[in-house]
Amino acid sequence: MRCVGRLVSDVKGVGAIPFENGGFFHLPIQCDRIEKCDGLCEMCLKRKERTDAKVTLITGSSIQGTHPSYLHGIVSGPIPFWSHIYDGDWFRLKISKGAIVSEDNMTKVKKAIADLPVPPEPEKKGRKKIAAPTVPAAAAVPAAVPAAVPKKPKRAAVKLAVPPVIPLMAALVEKPEEIDEENVVKIVVRKVEVDGRTVYLDSSTDKVYDMKCKYLGRLKEDSIVPFPDSDEET
C-alpha cells in the first residue's frame, strides 16, 4: 500500500506558494513510496526520527532547517504546529498578521489538496468545562442541619516575568538624565533562536535585534534579512 507520510516541496510556485506581501507557505504532498511499518515507508520512518529530534529543540513557532527533509505527520492526521503547510497553525498565524494569498494561488491550493484526506481542525486551547457532581436523594442533608460552606482557598500571588524592553535611541541610553518620557519608544521582545543564533524578536513587526539590542533586520522565512529600520511604524 502507498505510504501515508505527509511531505512538502520547496519548488517555488509548485510546492512553495508565495504570499502576496512576502514569504512562502507549503502545499501538502503524500509520499508515493510503498509503506513498510505503521503506514510509513523506510524513507519516511527516517524522516520521522530526524523530525522528532529536531522538534525537541524548537524555541519559537517553527522548526529550523529545510522543511522537505522532515515528516509533517501523516496525510489524515493534524498538521504539526511548526509546519508551514496551508491551513496549519503557522499559516493561520501568518494570515492573522496580514499575509495575503492571491486568487490564482488559492486555485493551485484547492487543486493540490483535492485528493488528500482533510486533516482534523486544530484543537482550541482553553479550559474544559467540568460538570457539577449530582448528589443522590438519600445523601441529602436534613433541612434542620445547615450544610457547611467550604472556604475557598486563598490563591497564591503570582509574579509575572517582565519581558525585556529595548530603548531604540542610543542617545537616550548614554544620557538618561535627558530622557523625555513622551518621546521614548519601547518594544516588547522575546528570545528566539534563528540559524543557531540567540536573538531578540519583536513579533509585531518581525524586527530582530542582537543580545546588545542592536537592530539586525527582519525575520523572513526563518532567516534574518537586511531591511531598513523605521521606529515610526505603527
N, C-alpha and C positions, 0 to 999 in steps of 0.2 A: 504493500500500500504506500501511497505518497506521504512523505514526511509532513508533519503539521507545524514545523517551525516557521515563525514569522521573521522575515528578513527585510532589509532595506537596501537601496542603491543610492550612490552619490552622483549618478549621472544626471546632470542638470537638465531640467525640462522633461525628464522621463521618470526618474525615481526621486529626484530632489526638486521640488516645486518652489519657485520664488514667491515671497510676499511682495506686494506692490511697493511697499516702503522699506525694503531691505531684508535680507535674511532668507532662509530656506526652511521648508519642512519636508518630511519624507512620506512616501506612499508605502503601504504595507505590501509585501510580496511573500507568497507562500513558497517554501523550499520545494524544488521539483525532484529531489532525490528520493530514494526508497528508504522507508523507515527501518530502524534497527531495534530500538528499545524505547518504550514509553511514547511511541508515536514519533520519535525523532531519529534522524539519520545519524551516521557516525560524525559527520562534519558539524551538525547542529548540537550534538552532545558535547563536542569540544568547545563550540561557541558558548554553550551554557556554562561550562566550568570557568571559562575566561570571564564571562559576564558576571557570574556570581561573585568572583573575586574582586572585580572592579567596582561593583555596586557597594561593597563594604567601605570603599574609600571616598564615596560621594560626600561632598560638603555643601553643595548648593542644590539647584533644582534639576541639574542634568549631569550626565556622565561624561567624563573626559575621554577623548580618543575618537577613532574612526568608527562611526556607527555601523557600517556594513560588517565589521568584524565581530559584532555582538549579536546575541539572540534576543529578540524583542518579544519574548513569550511565545505562545502558540496562537495560531490564527483564530481559534474560537475563545481564547481567554482575554482577560483585560489587558490594555496597553500599559506597559510599565510607566510609572510617573516620570522617569528620566528620559523616556524615548521622545524623539521629535516627530513621531508619526501623527498624521492627520487625526484630529478629534481626540487626542490623548490629553492628559493634564497639562503637559508643557505647551501643546498647541493652543489649548483654551486660554492659558495664561497669556500667551502672545496676543491672541485676539482681544482679550480684555484690556490689554495695554495699547491697543490701537493698530495692530497688524491687520493688513487687508489682503484678501485673496480675490483675484480678478475672476470674471465670469468664465473666461476661456480656461483658466486653470481649474476652476471648480468642475468644469466638464470633464477634464482629464481625471480629476479625483474620483468623480462618480463612476467613470468607466473602469478605473483601476480596482475599485473596491466592490464592484457589482457582483462578482462571483465569489467573494470571500465571505466567511461567516461574520455576522455582526457581533463585535465584542460587547460584553456587558457594560452598562453605564458605570462610570467611576462612582465609588461609594462616597456619599456626602458625609463629611465629618460632623459630628455633633453628639450630644448626649442621648442615650437611649431612654425612652420613656419606660418607667417601671410601674407595673400595675399595683395598686394598693391591695394588700392582702385582705381576704374576706374572713370574717370571724363567724364560726358556726353559732347557731342559736343557743346550743347547750352551754357554750362558753361565755355567754353574755354576762356582764357584771350586773348584779341586782341593783335596782333603782335606788335603794336606800344607801348603797355604798358608792360614793362618788369615785370615779376612776382617777387614779393619779396621773397627772400630766407630766410626762418626762421633760426634763430641762434640756434645752438644746445646748450641745457642747459648744464652747467658745472656739471660734476659728482662730488659728494662729496667724499672726501678722506675716504677710509675705513681702519680702523685699524684692523689688523689681530691679533687674540689672539695667543700668543706664547705658545705652549704646554710645559709642564714641562719636563726638561731634567735631567736624573738620572746619576750622575758620578758613575761608577761601582767600583772604587778603593777607599776604605776608607782612605787610606793614603793620597790621593790627597785632600780629604775634610779637613783633620786635618791640613795639611801643604800646603796651597795654594801657598806659595812662592816657593815651589819646583816643581810645575807642569811643565811637559814637554808637550807642546800642541800637539806634534806629536804623543804622546802615550795615549792621553785621548780618551776613548771610550764613546760615547754618544748614548743614546737610547731615541726615542720619544715615549711617552706613553700617555694613556688616562685613565680617571677614569671610572671604571665599578663596578657593584655590583655582587659578587659571593657568593651564600649561605647566603645572607643578610649582607655581609661584603663589605665595600668600599675598593677597592684596585686599584693599577696601573697595566695596561695591555700593554705589548709590542705585538701588533698584528702581527708583522712579525715573531716572534718566539714563541708566546703564553706564554712568561715568565710573571710571576706575582710577584709584589712587594707590600709590605705593605705601609702605608702612611708615613713611615720614610725611604722609599726607600730600605728596606731590602728585599732581594730575598726570595720568599716563595716556588716557584716550577713552574709547568706548568699547563695551563688551559686545561683540558681534559673532554669532555662531561659535561660542565658547572660546573666542580668541580676543586679545586686546588689539584694536586697530587705531591708528592715529586719527584724531578728529579734533578740530579747533574747539577750545573750551569757551563756554559762554555762561557767565554767572547770572545773566538776566533771564534765563529760560524760566518758563512757568510750567 
